[in-house]
Amino acid sequence: MKSATKKLSSEIAQTISVKIESTVAGSKGIKKSIEKAAAKLAKKVAKFEKEALKAKEKEAKKLEKKSKDKKSGKKEKKSGKNAKLTALVAAATTKAPVPAPAKPVTPAKPIAAKAPAKAPARTVAKPATPATDNVEEVK
């Protein structure tokens, strides 16, 4: 019996060791495939981020260009308004001048000449008195 038990236990040990080795080898293969997939994914993510950055820059340039176009459009509108205004002013100044009225216009009340204002009385300035210093002599 002892020999049968030894034989059976050795077969079981061998089978288990083979299965463990195959599992370890499989896990190593799985680990390698996961690392490869992770590397591919990292490359794709980097590429996507680059493209997203380029798209943002392109959009920013478009917005900047649009804002410049709007600003220049406003300037053109203003210059158009200025041109219209100068044309109106020119048209108004080229019209015949209005003739002077036949009667000279006189004010209703004549303005009386005001009396000159009195000069303020001058005050006599007191002469400054010299300050006397009380200096004690040191003995």
NUTI-828528 format. One record per residue (C-alpha): residue number from 0; residue in one letter; x, y, z. Coordinates in steps of 0.05 Angstrom, whole numbers, plus 5000, padded with zeros to 4 digits. Layout:
N
<palum seq="NUM" type="a" x="X" y="Y" z="Z"/>
...
//
This chain:
139
<palum seq="0" type="m" x="5000" y="5000" z="5000"/>
<palum seq="1" type="k" x="5055" y="5045" z="5016"/>
<palum seq="2" type="s" x="5082" y="5039" z="4946"/>
<palum seq="3" type="a" x="5014" y="5053" z="4915"/>
<palum seq="4" type="t" x="5005" y="5114" z="4958"/>
<palum seq="5" type="k" x="5075" y="5139" z="4941"/>
<palum seq="6" type="k" x="5062" y="5128" z="4868"/>
<palum seq="7" type="l" x="4995" y="5164" z="4870"/>
<palum seq="8" type="s" x="5023" y="5222" z="4910"/>
<palum seq="9" type="s" x="5081" y="5230" z="4862"/>
<palum seq="10" type="e" x="5034" y="5230" z="4802"/>
<palum seq="11" type="i" x="4990" y="5282" z="4835"/>
<palum seq="12" type="a" x="5051" y="5325" z="4853"/>
<palum seq="13" type="q" x="5077" y="5320" z="4781"/>
<palum seq="14" type="t" x="5009" y="5338" z="4752"/>
<palum seq="15" type="i" x="5002" y="5397" z="4798"/>
<palum seq="16" type="s" x="5072" y="5422" z="4783"/>
<palum seq="17" type="v" x="5059" y="5417" z="4708"/>
<palum seq="18" type="k" x="4994" y="5455" z="4715"/>
<palum seq="19" type="i" x="5027" y="5509" z="4758"/>
<palum seq="20" type="e" x="5083" y="5517" z="4707"/>
<palum seq="21" type="s" x="5033" y="5522" z="4650"/>
<palum seq="22" type="t" x="4992" y="5573" z="4689"/>
<palum seq="23" type="v" x="5054" y="5613" z="4704"/>
<palum seq="24" type="a" x="5075" y="5611" z="4631"/>
<palum seq="25" type="g" x="5004" y="5630" z="4611"/>
<palum seq="26" type="s" x="5004" y="5687" z="4660"/>
<palum seq="27" type="k" x="5071" y="5711" z="4633"/>
<palum seq="28" type="g" x="5042" y="5709" z="4563"/>
<palum seq="29" type="i" x="4980" y="5746" z="4586"/>
<palum seq="30" type="k" x="5024" y="5797" z="4622"/>
<palum seq="31" type="k" x="5064" y="5808" z="4558"/>
<palum seq="32" type="s" x="5002" y="5816" z="4516"/>
<palum seq="33" type="i" x="4973" y="5865" z="4566"/>
<palum seq="34" type="e" x="5038" y="5906" z="4564"/>
<palum seq="35" type="k" x="5035" y="5907" z="4488"/>
<palum seq="36" type="a" x="4963" y="5929" z="4488"/>
<palum seq="37" type="a" x="4980" y="5983" z="4540"/>
<palum seq="38" type="a" x="5037" y="6008" z="4497"/>
<palum seq="39" type="k" x="4991" y="6011" z="4435"/>
<palum seq="40" type="l" x="4938" y="6047" z="4475"/>
<palum seq="41" type="a" x="4989" y="6097" z="4502"/>
<palum seq="42" type="k" x="5010" y="6112" z="4430"/>
<palum seq="43" type="k" x="4939" y="6122" z="4408"/>
<palum seq="44" type="v" x="4924" y="6167" z="4467"/>
<palum seq="45" type="a" x="4986" y="6209" z="4452"/>
<palum seq="46" type="k" x="4965" y="6215" z="4379"/>
<palum seq="47" type="f" x="4894" y="6234" z="4399"/>
<palum seq="48" type="e" x="4919" y="6287" z="4447"/>
<palum seq="49" type="k" x="4964" y="6316" z="4393"/>
<palum seq="50" type="e" x="4905" y="6319" z="4344"/>
<palum seq="51" type="a" x="4861" y="6351" z="4397"/>
<palum seq="52" type="l" x="4914" y="6403" z="4411"/>
<palum seq="53" type="k" x="4922" y="6418" z="4337"/>
<palum seq="54" type="a" x="4846" y="6424" z="4330"/>
<palum seq="55" type="k" x="4843" y="6473" z="4388"/>
<palum seq="56" type="e" x="4899" y="6515" z="4358"/>
<palum seq="57" type="k" x="4865" y="6515" z="4291"/>
<palum seq="58" type="e" x="4799" y="6536" z="4322"/>
<palum seq="59" type="a" x="4834" y="6592" z="4361"/>
<palum seq="60" type="k" x="4865" y="6617" z="4297"/>
<palum seq="61" type="k" x="4797" y="6617" z="4263"/>
<palum seq="62" type="l" x="4767" y="6656" z="4321"/>
<palum seq="63" type="e" x="4824" y="6705" z="4319"/>
<palum seq="64" type="k" x="4816" y="6714" z="4245"/>
<palum seq="65" type="k" x="4741" y="6725" z="4253"/>
<palum seq="66" type="s" x="4752" y="6777" z="4307"/>
<palum seq="67" type="k" x="4802" y="6813" z="4263"/>
<palum seq="68" type="d" x="4752" y="6812" z="4206"/>
<palum seq="69" type="k" x="4698" y="6839" z="4251"/>
<palum seq="70" type="k" x="4744" y="6895" z="4276"/>
<palum seq="71" type="s" x="4764" y="6914" z="4205"/>
<palum seq="72" type="g" x="4690" y="6911" z="4184"/>
<palum seq="73" type="k" x="4673" y="6959" z="4240"/>
<palum seq="74" type="k" x="4729" y="7005" z="4218"/>
<palum seq="75" type="e" x="4702" y="7004" z="4147"/>
<palum seq="76" type="k" x="4632" y="7020" z="4172"/>
<palum seq="77" type="k" x="4660" y="7078" z="4212"/>
<palum seq="78" type="s" x="4699" y="7103" z="4153"/>
<palum seq="79" type="g" x="4635" y="7097" z="4111"/>
<palum seq="80" type="k" x="4598" y="7138" z="4164"/>
<palum seq="81" type="n" x="4654" y="7189" z="4163"/>
<palum seq="82" type="a" x="4651" y="7194" z="4088"/>
<palum seq="83" type="k" x="4575" y="7205" z="4091"/>
<palum seq="84" type="l" x="4585" y="7258" z="4145"/>
<palum seq="85" type="t" x="4638" y="7295" z="4105"/>
<palum seq="86" type="a" x="4593" y="7293" z="4044"/>
<palum seq="87" type="l" x="4536" y="7323" z="4083"/>
<palum seq="88" type="v" x="4581" y="7377" z="4112"/>
<palum seq="89" type="a" x="4608" y="7393" z="4043"/>
<palum seq="90" type="a" x="4537" y="7396" z="4015"/>
<palum seq="91" type="a" x="4515" y="7442" z="4072"/>
<palum seq="92" type="t" x="4574" y="7489" z="4063"/>
<palum seq="93" type="t" x="4566" y="7495" z="3988"/>
<palum seq="94" type="k" x="4495" y="7521" z="3994"/>
<palum seq="95" type="a" x="4482" y="7595" z="3984"/>
<palum seq="96" type="p" x="4494" y="7636" z="4046"/>
<palum seq="97" type="v" x="4433" y="7663" z="4082"/>
<palum seq="98" type="p" x="4425" y="7738" z="4068"/>
<palum seq="99" type="a" x="4433" y="7786" z="4126"/>
<palum seq="100" type="p" x="4367" y="7813" z="4155"/>
<palum seq="101" type="a" x="4344" y="7881" z="4127"/>
<palum seq="102" type="k" x="4338" y="7913" z="4196"/>
<palum seq="103" type="p" x="4396" y="7911" z="4243"/>
<palum seq="104" type="v" x="4376" y="7875" z="4306"/>
<palum seq="105" type="t" x="4382" y="7918" z="4369"/>
<palum seq="106" type="p" x="4377" y="7890" z="4438"/>
<palum seq="107" type="a" x="4315" y="7908" z="4478"/>
<palum seq="108" type="k" x="4354" y="7938" z="4538"/>
<palum seq="109" type="p" x="4419" y="7974" z="4529"/>
<palum seq="110" type="i" x="4473" y="7945" z="4572"/>
<palum seq="111" type="a" x="4498" y="7998" z="4622"/>
<palum seq="112" type="a" x="4572" y="8003" z="4631"/>
<palum seq="113" type="k" x="4590" y="7979" z="4700"/>
<palum seq="114" type="a" x="4629" y="8024" z="4746"/>
<palum seq="115" type="p" x="4700" y="8001" z="4757"/>
<palum seq="116" type="a" x="4707" y="7959" z="4819"/>
<palum seq="117" type="k" x="4741" y="7993" z="4877"/>
<palum seq="118" type="a" x="4811" y="7970" z="4891"/>
<palum seq="119" type="p" x="4816" y="7937" z="4959"/>
<palum seq="120" type="a" x="4847" y="7981" z="5012"/>
<palum seq="121" type="r" x="4919" y="7964" z="5024"/>
<palum seq="122" type="t" x="4938" y="7946" z="5094"/>
<palum seq="123" type="v" x="5002" y="7972" z="5123"/>
<palum seq="124" type="a" x="5049" y="7917" z="5137"/>
<palum seq="125" type="k" x="5083" y="7919" z="5205"/>
<palum seq="126" type="p" x="5158" y="7915" z="5202"/>
<palum seq="127" type="a" x="5185" y="7850" z="5226"/>
<palum seq="128" type="t" x="5218" y="7855" z="5294"/>
<palum seq="129" type="p" x="5283" y="7818" z="5301"/>
<palum seq="130" type="a" x="5278" y="7760" z="5348"/>
<palum seq="131" type="t" x="5325" y="7764" z="5406"/>
<palum seq="132" type="d" x="5358" y="7701" z="5426"/>
<palum seq="133" type="n" x="5371" y="7689" z="5499"/>
<palum seq="134" type="v" x="5438" y="7656" z="5496"/>
<palum seq="135" type="e" x="5473" y="7640" z="5561"/>
<palum seq="136" type="e" x="5546" y="7641" z="5561"/>
<palum seq="137" type="v" x="5580" y="7580" z="5587"/>
<palum seq="138" type="k" x="5633" y="7595" z="5642"/>
//
